[in-house]
């Protein structure tokens, strides 16, 4: 198996087009990894939330959310 230093040296020996292709592939892999981490964090958080709701016996109804919205038009507009 190559060491990191050997890999870096071998990249320097590649033609420019191959280097660009390699870096693009690595960038795509990194983006996929970020996306997977974010999805897994969201999913595990959602699962944990659902487990807590179930364990605590919490039940939500429409009445719980009835008056949450601020119905004011916002700040006043001076014309």
KADA-V705355 format. One record per backbone hydrogen bond with DSSP energy under -0.5 kcal/mol. CO is the residue of the C=O (numbers start at 1). NH is the residue of the N-H. Records with the same first field share a line. If there is no record, write none. Layout:
CO=NH + NH
//
This chain:
3=7
4=8
5=9
6=10
7=11
8=12
9=13
11=14
15=19
16=20
17=21
18=22
19=23
20=24
21=25
22=26
23=27
24=28
25=29
26=30
27=31
28=32
29=33
30=34
31=35
32=36
33=37
34=38
35=39
36=40
37=41
38=42
39=43
40=44
41=45
42=46
43=47
44=48
45=49
46=50
47=51
48=52
49=53
50=54
51=55
52=56
53=57 + 58
54=57
61=64 + 65
62=65
63=66
65=68
69=71
76=78
77=79
//
